Amino acid sequence: MKTPPKMLSPKDCSYLADLLETLLTTAKKAEAYSQKIEDTQVSDFAAHYYETLKSQYSILTDELKGSVNE
């Protein structure tokens, strides 16, 4: 598919909701692990992973908000 559809089906919405929920849960776990892990290198990786997931979550939600306003 070269361009996204103009409308989302209920199945698409359910899939996106599950994806966003998983992304947010994983991000929160990565943040918690980054604070508990004593190994600095692993802790830094978990913190970076958290920031990456948080950024992706924001991008996806902003895109979805934009499509609602159109």
mmCIF file of the N, C-alpha and C atoms, coordinates in Angstrom:
data_MODEL
# 
_entry.id   MODEL 
# 
loop_
_atom_site.group_PDB 
_atom_site.id 
_atom_site.type_symbol 
_atom_site.label_atom_id 
_atom_site.label_alt_id 
_atom_site.label_comp_id 
_atom_site.label_asym_id 
_atom_site.label_entity_id 
_atom_site.label_seq_id 
_atom_site.pdbx_PDB_ins_code 
_atom_site.Cartn_x 
_atom_site.Cartn_y 
_atom_site.Cartn_z 
_atom_site.occupancy 
_atom_site.B_iso_or_equiv 
_atom_site.pdbx_formal_charge 
_atom_site.auth_seq_id 
_atom_site.auth_comp_id 
_atom_site.auth_asym_id 
_atom_site.auth_atom_id 
_atom_site.pdbx_PDB_model_num 
ATOM 1   N N  . MET A 1 1  ? 0.853   -1.168 0.000  1.00 0.00 ? 1  MET A N  1 
ATOM 2   C CA . MET A 1 1  ? 0.000   0.000  0.000  1.00 0.00 ? 1  MET A CA 1 
ATOM 3   C C  . MET A 1 1  ? 0.900   1.231  0.000  1.00 0.00 ? 1  MET A C  1 
ATOM 4   N N  . LYS A 1 2  ? 0.771   2.049  -1.023 1.00 0.00 ? 2  LYS A N  1 
ATOM 5   C CA . LYS A 1 2  ? 1.611   3.229  -1.142 1.00 0.00 ? 2  LYS A CA 1 
ATOM 6   C C  . LYS A 1 2  ? 1.098   4.411  -0.334 1.00 0.00 ? 2  LYS A C  1 
ATOM 7   N N  . THR A 1 3  ? -0.200  4.533  -0.207 1.00 0.00 ? 3  THR A N  1 
ATOM 8   C CA . THR A 1 3  ? -0.775  5.620  0.585  1.00 0.00 ? 3  THR A CA 1 
ATOM 9   C C  . THR A 1 3  ? -1.750  5.029  1.596  1.00 0.00 ? 3  THR A C  1 
ATOM 10  N N  . PRO A 1 4  ? -1.841  5.642  2.759  1.00 0.00 ? 4  PRO A N  1 
ATOM 11  C CA . PRO A 1 4  ? -2.776  5.124  3.767  1.00 0.00 ? 4  PRO A CA 1 
ATOM 12  C C  . PRO A 1 4  ? -4.225  5.369  3.335  1.00 0.00 ? 4  PRO A C  1 
ATOM 13  N N  . PRO A 1 5  ? -5.134  4.558  3.812  1.00 0.00 ? 5  PRO A N  1 
ATOM 14  C CA . PRO A 1 5  ? -6.539  4.748  3.450  1.00 0.00 ? 5  PRO A CA 1 
ATOM 15  C C  . PRO A 1 5  ? -7.085  6.034  4.073  1.00 0.00 ? 5  PRO A C  1 
ATOM 16  N N  . LYS A 1 6  ? -8.128  6.556  3.475  1.00 0.00 ? 6  LYS A N  1 
ATOM 17  C CA . LYS A 1 6  ? -8.753  7.793  3.988  1.00 0.00 ? 6  LYS A CA 1 
ATOM 18  C C  . LYS A 1 6  ? -9.521  7.537  5.280  1.00 0.00 ? 6  LYS A C  1 
ATOM 19  N N  . MET A 1 7  ? -10.017 6.311  5.435  1.00 0.00 ? 7  MET A N  1 
ATOM 20  C CA . MET A 1 7  ? -10.799 5.968  6.627  1.00 0.00 ? 7  MET A CA 1 
ATOM 21  C C  . MET A 1 7  ? -10.225 4.701  7.252  1.00 0.00 ? 7  MET A C  1 
ATOM 22  N N  . LEU A 1 8  ? -10.374 4.597  8.567  1.00 0.00 ? 8  LEU A N  1 
ATOM 23  C CA . LEU A 1 8  ? -9.949  3.402  9.272  1.00 0.00 ? 8  LEU A CA 1 
ATOM 24  C C  . LEU A 1 8  ? -11.174 2.569  9.635  1.00 0.00 ? 8  LEU A C  1 
ATOM 25  N N  . SER A 1 9  ? -11.053 1.283  9.441  1.00 0.00 ? 9  SER A N  1 
ATOM 26  C CA . SER A 1 9  ? -12.138 0.381  9.822  1.00 0.00 ? 9  SER A CA 1 
ATOM 27  C C  . SER A 1 9  ? -12.081 0.147  11.330 1.00 0.00 ? 9  SER A C  1 
ATOM 28  N N  . PRO A 1 10 ? -13.149 -0.378 11.919 1.00 0.00 ? 10 PRO A N  1 
ATOM 29  C CA . PRO A 1 10 ? -13.105 -0.717 13.343 1.00 0.00 ? 10 PRO A CA 1 
ATOM 30  C C  . PRO A 1 10 ? -11.963 -1.689 13.666 1.00 0.00 ? 10 PRO A C  1 
ATOM 31  N N  . LYS A 1 11 ? -11.688 -2.610 12.756 1.00 0.00 ? 11 LYS A N  1 
ATOM 32  C CA . LYS A 1 11 ? -10.584 -3.550 12.961 1.00 0.00 ? 11 LYS A CA 1 
ATOM 33  C C  . LYS A 1 11 ? -9.247  -2.805 12.978 1.00 0.00 ? 11 LYS A C  1 
ATOM 34  N N  . ASP A 1 12 ? -9.078  -1.839 12.070 1.00 0.00 ? 12 ASP A N  1 
ATOM 35  C CA . ASP A 1 12 ? -7.862  -1.025 12.046 1.00 0.00 ? 12 ASP A CA 1 
ATOM 36  C C  . ASP A 1 12 ? -7.705  -0.260 13.363 1.00 0.00 ? 12 ASP A C  1 
ATOM 37  N N  . CYS A 1 13 ? -8.781  0.317  13.837 1.00 0.00 ? 13 CYS A N  1 
ATOM 38  C CA . CYS A 1 13 ? -8.747  1.079  15.092 1.00 0.00 ? 13 CYS A CA 1 
ATOM 39  C C  . CYS A 1 13 ? -8.383  0.187  16.271 1.00 0.00 ? 13 CYS A C  1 
ATOM 40  N N  . SER A 1 14 ? -8.926  -1.000 16.285 1.00 0.00 ? 14 SER A N  1 
ATOM 41  C CA . SER A 1 14 ? -8.608  -1.955 17.352 1.00 0.00 ? 14 SER A CA 1 
ATOM 42  C C  . SER A 1 14 ? -7.139  -2.345 17.306 1.00 0.00 ? 14 SER A C  1 
ATOM 43  N N  . TYR A 1 15 ? -6.628  -2.595 16.103 1.00 0.00 ? 15 TYR A N  1 
ATOM 44  C CA . TYR A 1 15 ? -5.217  -2.935 15.940 1.00 0.00 ? 15 TYR A CA 1 
ATOM 45  C C  . TYR A 1 15 ? -4.330  -1.787 16.419 1.00 0.00 ? 15 TYR A C  1 
ATOM 46  N N  . LEU A 1 16 ? -4.652  -0.562 16.030 1.00 0.00 ? 16 LEU A N  1 
ATOM 47  C CA . LEU A 1 16 ? -3.856  0.586  16.433 1.00 0.00 ? 16 LEU A CA 1 
ATOM 48  C C  . LEU A 1 16 ? -3.911  0.807  17.946 1.00 0.00 ? 16 LEU A C  1 
ATOM 49  N N  . ALA A 1 17 ? -5.081  0.609  18.535 1.00 0.00 ? 17 ALA A N  1 
ATOM 50  C CA . ALA A 1 17 ? -5.216  0.749  19.986 1.00 0.00 ? 17 ALA A CA 1 
ATOM 51  C C  . ALA A 1 17 ? -4.332  -0.270 20.706 1.00 0.00 ? 17 ALA A C  1 
ATOM 52  N N  . ASP A 1 18 ? -4.328  -1.507 20.230 1.00 0.00 ? 18 ASP A N  1 
ATOM 53  C CA . ASP A 1 18 ? -3.479  -2.542 20.824 1.00 0.00 ? 18 ASP A CA 1 
ATOM 54  C C  . ASP A 1 18 ? -2.002  -2.198 20.655 1.00 0.00 ? 18 ASP A C  1 
ATOM 55  N N  . LEU A 1 19 ? -1.648  -1.726 19.476 1.00 0.00 ? 19 LEU A N  1 
ATOM 56  C CA . LEU A 1 19 ? -0.261  -1.356 19.196 1.00 0.00 ? 19 LEU A CA 1 
ATOM 57  C C  . LEU A 1 19 ? 0.201   -0.229 20.121 1.00 0.00 ? 19 LEU A C  1 
ATOM 58  N N  . LEU A 1 20 ? -0.618  0.790  20.264 1.00 0.00 ? 20 LEU A N  1 
ATOM 59  C CA . LEU A 1 20 ? -0.261  1.921  21.120 1.00 0.00 ? 20 LEU A CA 1 
ATOM 60  C C  . LEU A 1 20 ? -0.182  1.508  22.589 1.00 0.00 ? 20 LEU A C  1 
ATOM 61  N N  . GLU A 1 21 ? -1.089  0.654  23.019 1.00 0.00 ? 21 GLU A N  1 
ATOM 62  C CA . GLU A 1 21 ? -1.076  0.159  24.399 1.00 0.00 ? 21 GLU A CA 1 
ATOM 63  C C  . GLU A 1 21 ? 0.211   -0.616 24.673 1.00 0.00 ? 21 GLU A C  1 
ATOM 64  N N  . THR A 1 22 ? 0.591   -1.482 23.745 1.00 0.00 ? 22 THR A N  1 
ATOM 65  C CA . THR A 1 22 ? 1.813   -2.270 23.893 1.00 0.00 ? 22 THR A CA 1 
ATOM 66  C C  . THR A 1 22 ? 3.040   -1.367 23.896 1.00 0.00 ? 22 THR A C  1 
ATOM 67  N N  . LEU A 1 23 ? 3.057   -0.394 23.017 1.00 0.00 ? 23 LEU A N  1 
ATOM 68  C CA . LEU A 1 23 ? 4.171   0.538  22.924 1.00 0.00 ? 23 LEU A CA 1 
ATOM 69  C C  . LEU A 1 23 ? 4.341   1.321  24.220 1.00 0.00 ? 23 LEU A C  1 
ATOM 70  N N  . LEU A 1 24 ? 3.242   1.809  24.761 1.00 0.00 ? 24 LEU A N  1 
ATOM 71  C CA . LEU A 1 24 ? 3.290   2.589  25.997 1.00 0.00 ? 24 LEU A CA 1 
ATOM 72  C C  . LEU A 1 24 ? 3.695   1.720  27.185 1.00 0.00 ? 24 LEU A C  1 
ATOM 73  N N  . THR A 1 25 ? 3.159   0.516  27.267 1.00 0.00 ? 25 THR A N  1 
ATOM 74  C CA . THR A 1 25 ? 3.511   -0.402 28.356 1.00 0.00 ? 25 THR A CA 1 
ATOM 75  C C  . THR A 1 25 ? 4.988   -0.757 28.310 1.00 0.00 ? 25 THR A C  1 
ATOM 76  N N  . THR A 1 26 ? 5.488   -1.047 27.122 1.00 0.00 ? 26 THR A N  1 
ATOM 77  C CA . THR A 1 26 ? 6.897   -1.391 26.964 1.00 0.00 ? 26 THR A CA 1 
ATOM 78  C C  . THR A 1 26 ? 7.786   -0.211 27.326 1.00 0.00 ? 26 THR A C  1 
ATOM 79  N N  . ALA A 1 27 ? 7.384   0.983  26.934 1.00 0.00 ? 27 ALA A N  1 
ATOM 80  C CA . ALA A 1 27 ? 8.153   2.187  27.269 1.00 0.00 ? 27 ALA A CA 1 
ATOM 81  C C  . ALA A 1 27 ? 8.219   2.378  28.782 1.00 0.00 ? 27 ALA A C  1 
ATOM 82  N N  . LYS A 1 28 ? 7.099   2.209  29.453 1.00 0.00 ? 28 LYS A N  1 
ATOM 83  C CA . LYS A 1 28 ? 7.069   2.370  30.910 1.00 0.00 ? 28 LYS A CA 1 
ATOM 84  C C  . LYS A 1 28 ? 7.953   1.326  31.596 1.00 0.00 ? 28 LYS A C  1 
ATOM 85  N N  . LYS A 1 29 ? 7.939   0.095  31.102 1.00 0.00 ? 29 LYS A N  1 
ATOM 86  C CA . LYS A 1 29 ? 8.790   -0.951 31.675 1.00 0.00 ? 29 LYS A CA 1 
ATOM 87  C C  . LYS A 1 29 ? 10.262  -0.631 31.450 1.00 0.00 ? 29 LYS A C  1 
ATOM 88  N N  . ALA A 1 30 ? 10.595  -0.144 30.273 1.00 0.00 ? 30 ALA A N  1 
ATOM 89  C CA . ALA A 1 30 ? 11.989  0.220  29.983 1.00 0.00 ? 30 ALA A CA 1 
ATOM 90  C C  . ALA A 1 30 ? 12.457  1.333  30.913 1.00 0.00 ? 30 ALA A C  1 
ATOM 91  N N  . GLU A 1 31 ? 11.587  2.301  31.166 1.00 0.00 ? 31 GLU A N  1 
ATOM 92  C CA . GLU A 1 31 ? 11.956  3.391  32.073 1.00 0.00 ? 31 GLU A CA 1 
ATOM 93  C C  . GLU A 1 31 ? 12.180  2.853  33.483 1.00 0.00 ? 31 GLU A C  1 
ATOM 94  N N  . ALA A 1 32 ? 11.293  1.994  33.945 1.00 0.00 ? 32 ALA A N  1 
ATOM 95  C CA . ALA A 1 32 ? 11.435  1.416  35.284 1.00 0.00 ? 32 ALA A CA 1 
ATOM 96  C C  . ALA A 1 32 ? 12.718  0.591  35.395 1.00 0.00 ? 32 ALA A C  1 
ATOM 97  N N  . TYR A 1 33 ? 13.000  -0.205 34.378 1.00 0.00 ? 33 TYR A N  1 
ATOM 98  C CA . TYR A 1 33 ? 14.218  -1.013 34.390 1.00 0.00 ? 33 TYR A CA 1 
ATOM 99  C C  . TYR A 1 33 ? 15.461  -0.131 34.379 1.00 0.00 ? 33 TYR A C  1 
ATOM 100 N N  . SER A 1 34 ? 15.419  0.956  33.625 1.00 0.00 ? 34 SER A N  1 
ATOM 101 C CA . SER A 1 34 ? 16.595  1.833  33.539 1.00 0.00 ? 34 SER A CA 1 
ATOM 102 C C  . SER A 1 34 ? 16.940  2.436  34.897 1.00 0.00 ? 34 SER A C  1 
ATOM 103 N N  . GLN A 1 35 ? 15.944  2.607  35.746 1.00 0.00 ? 35 GLN A N  1 
ATOM 104 C CA . GLN A 1 35 ? 16.181  3.185  37.067 1.00 0.00 ? 35 GLN A CA 1 
ATOM 105 C C  . GLN A 1 35 ? 16.630  2.132  38.078 1.00 0.00 ? 35 GLN A C  1 
ATOM 106 N N  . LYS A 1 36 ? 16.312  0.860  37.841 1.00 0.00 ? 36 LYS A N  1 
ATOM 107 C CA . LYS A 1 36 ? 16.626  -0.208 38.793 1.00 0.00 ? 36 LYS A CA 1 
ATOM 108 C C  . LYS A 1 36 ? 17.927  -0.945 38.477 1.00 0.00 ? 36 LYS A C  1 
ATOM 109 N N  . ILE A 1 37 ? 18.343  -0.936 37.231 1.00 0.00 ? 37 ILE A N  1 
ATOM 110 C CA . ILE A 1 37 ? 19.516  -1.690 36.816 1.00 0.00 ? 37 ILE A CA 1 
ATOM 111 C C  . ILE A 1 37 ? 20.785  -0.987 37.290 1.00 0.00 ? 37 ILE A C  1 
ATOM 112 N N  . GLU A 1 38 ? 21.686  -1.765 37.887 1.00 0.00 ? 38 GLU A N  1 
ATOM 113 C CA . GLU A 1 38 ? 22.920  -1.188 38.420 1.00 0.00 ? 38 GLU A CA 1 
ATOM 114 C C  . GLU A 1 38 ? 24.001  -1.022 37.352 1.00 0.00 ? 38 GLU A C  1 
ATOM 115 N N  . ASP A 1 39 ? 24.009  -1.869 36.345 1.00 0.00 ? 39 ASP A N  1 
ATOM 116 C CA . ASP A 1 39 ? 24.988  -1.775 35.266 1.00 0.00 ? 39 ASP A CA 1 
ATOM 117 C C  . ASP A 1 39 ? 24.694  -0.521 34.448 1.00 0.00 ? 39 ASP A C  1 
ATOM 118 N N  . THR A 1 40 ? 25.636  0.406  34.435 1.00 0.00 ? 40 THR A N  1 
ATOM 119 C CA . THR A 1 40 ? 25.425  1.700  33.785 1.00 0.00 ? 40 THR A CA 1 
ATOM 120 C C  . THR A 1 40 ? 25.153  1.565  32.297 1.00 0.00 ? 40 THR A C  1 
ATOM 121 N N  . GLN A 1 41 ? 25.877  0.687  31.633 1.00 0.00 ? 41 GLN A N  1 
ATOM 122 C CA . GLN A 1 41 ? 25.711  0.524  30.192 1.00 0.00 ? 41 GLN A CA 1 
ATOM 123 C C  . GLN A 1 41 ? 24.314  -0.003 29.859 1.00 0.00 ? 41 GLN A C  1 
ATOM 124 N N  . VAL A 1 42 ? 23.849  -0.980 30.613 1.00 0.00 ? 42 VAL A N  1 
ATOM 125 C CA . VAL A 1 42 ? 22.516  -1.551 30.386 1.00 0.00 ? 42 VAL A CA 1 
ATOM 126 C C  . VAL A 1 42 ? 21.442  -0.538 30.766 1.00 0.00 ? 42 VAL A C  1 
ATOM 127 N N  . SER A 1 43 ? 21.682  0.185  31.850 1.00 0.00 ? 43 SER A N  1 
ATOM 128 C CA . SER A 1 43 ? 20.734  1.210  32.286 1.00 0.00 ? 43 SER A CA 1 
ATOM 129 C C  . SER A 1 43 ? 20.596  2.306  31.237 1.00 0.00 ? 43 SER A C  1 
ATOM 130 N N  . ASP A 1 44 ? 21.715  2.728  30.662 1.00 0.00 ? 44 ASP A N  1 
ATOM 131 C CA . ASP A 1 44 ? 21.684  3.749  29.609 1.00 0.00 ? 44 ASP A CA 1 
ATOM 132 C C  . ASP A 1 44 ? 20.941  3.250  28.374 1.00 0.00 ? 44 ASP A C  1 
ATOM 133 N N  . PHE A 1 45 ? 21.153  1.979  28.035 1.00 0.00 ? 45 PHE A N  1 
ATOM 134 C CA . PHE A 1 45 ? 20.451  1.399  26.893 1.00 0.00 ? 45 PHE A CA 1 
ATOM 135 C C  . PHE A 1 45 ? 18.943  1.392  27.144 1.00 0.00 ? 45 PHE A C  1 
ATOM 136 N N  . ALA A 1 46 ? 18.528  0.980  28.347 1.00 0.00 ? 46 ALA A N  1 
ATOM 137 C CA . ALA A 1 46 ? 17.104  0.944  28.680 1.00 0.00 ? 46 ALA A CA 1 
ATOM 138 C C  . ALA A 1 46 ? 16.511  2.356  28.644 1.00 0.00 ? 46 ALA A C  1 
ATOM 139 N N  . ALA A 1 47 ? 17.263  3.333  29.126 1.00 0.00 ? 47 ALA A N  1 
ATOM 140 C CA . ALA A 1 47 ? 16.780  4.722  29.103 1.00 0.00 ? 47 ALA A CA 1 
ATOM 141 C C  . ALA A 1 47 ? 16.640  5.216  27.658 1.00 0.00 ? 47 ALA A C  1 
ATOM 142 N N  . HIS A 1 48 ? 17.611  4.874  26.816 1.00 0.00 ? 48 HIS A N  1 
ATOM 143 C CA . HIS A 1 48 ? 17.539  5.259  25.400 1.00 0.00 ? 48 HIS A CA 1 
ATOM 144 C C  . HIS A 1 48 ? 16.354  4.568  24.718 1.00 0.00 ? 48 HIS A C  1 
ATOM 145 N N  . TYR A 1 49 ? 16.151  3.305  25.042 1.00 0.00 ? 49 TYR A N  1 
ATOM 146 C CA . TYR A 1 49 ? 15.026  2.535  24.492 1.00 0.00 ? 49 TYR A CA 1 
ATOM 147 C C  . TYR A 1 49 ? 13.708  3.182  24.899 1.00 0.00 ? 49 TYR A C  1 
ATOM 148 N N  . TYR A 1 50 ? 13.610  3.610  26.160 1.00 0.00 ? 50 TYR A N  1 
ATOM 149 C CA . TYR A 1 50 ? 12.415  4.304  26.645 1.00 0.00 ? 50 TYR A CA 1 
ATOM 150 C C  . TYR A 1 50 ? 12.165  5.578  25.835 1.00 0.00 ? 50 TYR A C  1 
ATOM 151 N N  . GLU A 1 51 ? 13.204  6.381  25.656 1.00 0.00 ? 51 GLU A N  1 
ATOM 152 C CA . GLU A 1 51 ? 13.051  7.638  24.908 1.00 0.00 ? 51 GLU A CA 1 
ATOM 153 C C  . GLU A 1 51 ? 12.611  7.378  23.467 1.00 0.00 ? 51 GLU A C  1 
ATOM 154 N N  . THR A 1 52 ? 13.163  6.345  22.853 1.00 0.00 ? 52 THR A N  1 
ATOM 155 C CA . THR A 1 52 ? 12.797  6.000  21.480 1.00 0.00 ? 52 THR A CA 1 
ATOM 156 C C  . THR A 1 52 ? 11.333  5.591  21.395 1.00 0.00 ? 52 THR A C  1 
ATOM 157 N N  . LEU A 1 53 ? 10.902  4.731  22.305 1.00 0.00 ? 53 LEU A N  1 
ATOM 158 C CA . LEU A 1 53 ? 9.506   4.283  22.304 1.00 0.00 ? 53 LEU A CA 1 
ATOM 159 C C  . LEU A 1 53 ? 8.550   5.435  22.582 1.00 0.00 ? 53 LEU A C  1 
ATOM 160 N N  . LYS A 1 54 ? 8.934   6.300  23.518 1.00 0.00 ? 54 LYS A N  1 
ATOM 161 C CA . LYS A 1 54 ? 8.091   7.457  23.842 1.00 0.00 ? 54 LYS A CA 1 
ATOM 162 C C  . LYS A 1 54 ? 7.947   8.364  22.621 1.00 0.00 ? 54 LYS A C  1 
ATOM 163 N N  . SER A 1 55 ? 9.031   8.545  21.897 1.00 0.00 ? 55 SER A N  1 
ATOM 164 C CA . SER A 1 55 ? 8.999   9.366  20.695 1.00 0.00 ? 55 SER A CA 1 
ATOM 165 C C  . SER A 1 55 ? 8.092   8.747  19.630 1.00 0.00 ? 55 SER A C  1 
ATOM 166 N N  . GLN A 1 56 ? 8.212   7.446  19.432 1.00 0.00 ? 56 GLN A N  1 
ATOM 167 C CA . GLN A 1 56 ? 7.365   6.758  18.450 1.00 0.00 ? 56 GLN A CA 1 
ATOM 168 C C  . GLN A 1 56 ? 5.892   6.841  18.843 1.00 0.00 ? 56 GLN A C  1 
ATOM 169 N N  . TYR A 1 57 ? 5.617   6.705  20.133 1.00 0.00 ? 57 TYR A N  1 
ATOM 170 C CA . TYR A 1 57 ? 4.240   6.806  20.621 1.00 0.00 ? 57 TYR A CA 1 
ATOM 171 C C  . TYR A 1 57 ? 3.678   8.196  20.305 1.00 0.00 ? 57 TYR A C  1 
ATOM 172 N N  . SER A 1 58 ? 4.470   9.225  20.562 1.00 0.00 ? 58 SER A N  1 
ATOM 173 C CA . SER A 1 58 ? 4.029   10.596 20.297 1.00 0.00 ? 58 SER A CA 1 
ATOM 174 C C  . SER A 1 58 ? 3.775   10.830 18.812 1.00 0.00 ? 58 SER A C  1 
ATOM 175 N N  . ILE A 1 59 ? 4.668   10.318 17.982 1.00 0.00 ? 59 ILE A N  1 
ATOM 176 C CA . ILE A 1 59 ? 4.508   10.476 16.533 1.00 0.00 ? 59 ILE A CA 1 
ATOM 177 C C  . ILE A 1 59 ? 3.213   9.814  16.069 1.00 0.00 ? 59 ILE A C  1 
ATOM 178 N N  . LEU A 1 60 ? 2.981   8.595  16.525 1.00 0.00 ? 60 LEU A N  1 
ATOM 179 C CA . LEU A 1 60 ? 1.762   7.874  16.115 1.00 0.00 ? 60 LEU A CA 1 
ATOM 180 C C  . LEU A 1 60 ? 0.501   8.575  16.595 1.00 0.00 ? 60 LEU A C  1 
ATOM 181 N N  . THR A 1 61 ? 0.489   8.999  17.848 1.00 0.00 ? 61 THR A N  1 
ATOM 182 C CA . THR A 1 61 ? -0.722  9.658  18.359 1.00 0.00 ? 61 THR A CA 1 
ATOM 183 C C  . THR A 1 61 ? -0.950  11.005 17.677 1.00 0.00 ? 61 THR A C  1 
ATOM 184 N N  . ASP A 1 62 ? 0.133   11.730 17.388 1.00 0.00 ? 62 ASP A N  1 
ATOM 185 C CA . ASP A 1 62 ? -0.023  13.005 16.668 1.00 0.00 ? 62 ASP A CA 1 
ATOM 186 C C  . ASP A 1 62 ? -0.581  12.782 15.266 1.00 0.00 ? 62 ASP A C  1 
ATOM 187 N N  . GLU A 1 63 ? -0.101  11.747 14.591 1.00 0.00 ? 63 GLU A N  1 
ATOM 188 C CA . GLU A 1 63 ? -0.617  11.420 13.256 1.00 0.00 ? 63 GLU A CA 1 
ATOM 189 C C  . GLU A 1 63 ? -2.097  11.067 13.318 1.00 0.00 ? 63 GLU A C  1 
ATOM 190 N N  . LEU A 1 64 ? -2.467  10.282 14.316 1.00 0.00 ? 64 LEU A N  1 
ATOM 191 C CA . LEU A 1 64 ? -3.880  9.894  14.446 1.00 0.00 ? 64 LEU A CA 1 
ATOM 192 C C  . LEU A 1 64 ? -4.753  11.095 14.787 1.00 0.00 ? 64 LEU A C  1 
ATOM 193 N N  . LYS A 1 65 ? -4.255  11.981 15.622 1.00 0.00 ? 65 LYS A N  1 
ATOM 194 C CA . LYS A 1 65 ? -5.018  13.200 15.938 1.00 0.00 ? 65 LYS A CA 1 
ATOM 195 C C  . LYS A 1 65 ? -5.192  14.054 14.683 1.00 0.00 ? 65 LYS A C  1 
ATOM 196 N N  . GLY A 1 66 ? -4.143  14.132 13.879 1.00 0.00 ? 66 GLY A N  1 
ATOM 197 C CA . GLY A 1 66 ? -4.198  14.910 12.645 1.00 0.00 ? 66 GLY A CA 1 
ATOM 198 C C  . GLY A 1 66 ? -5.212  14.349 11.688 1.00 0.00 ? 66 GLY A C  1 
ATOM 199 N N  . SER A 1 67 ? -5.325  13.024 11.621 1.00 0.00 ? 67 SER A N  1 
ATOM 200 C CA . SER A 1 67 ? -6.283  12.422 10.694 1.00 0.00 ? 67 SER A CA 1 
ATOM 201 C C  . SER A 1 67 ? -7.713  12.606 11.172 1.00 0.00 ? 67 SER A C  1 
ATOM 202 N N  . VAL A 1 68 ? -7.915  12.774 12.470 1.00 0.00 ? 68 VAL A N  1 
ATOM 203 C CA . VAL A 1 68 ? -9.271  13.028 12.994 1.00 0.00 ? 68 VAL A CA 1 
ATOM 204 C C  . VAL A 1 68 ? -9.703  14.433 12.635 1.00 0.00 ? 68 VAL A C  1 
ATOM 205 N N  . ASN A 1 69 ? -8.759  15.374 12.663 1.00 0.00 ? 69 ASN A N  1 
ATOM 206 C CA . ASN A 1 69 ? -9.090  16.778 12.384 1.00 0.00 ? 69 ASN A CA 1 
ATOM 207 C C  . ASN A 1 69 ? -9.287  17.069 10.909 1.00 0.00 ? 69 ASN A C  1 
ATOM 208 N N  . GLU A 1 70 ? -8.880  16.155 10.042 1.00 0.00 ? 70 GLU A N  1 
ATOM 209 C CA . GLU A 1 70 ? -9.010  16.410 8.606  1.00 0.00 ? 70 GLU A CA 1 
ATOM 210 C C  . GLU A 1 70 ? -10.400 16.154 8.104  1.00 0.00 ? 70 GLU A C  1 
# 
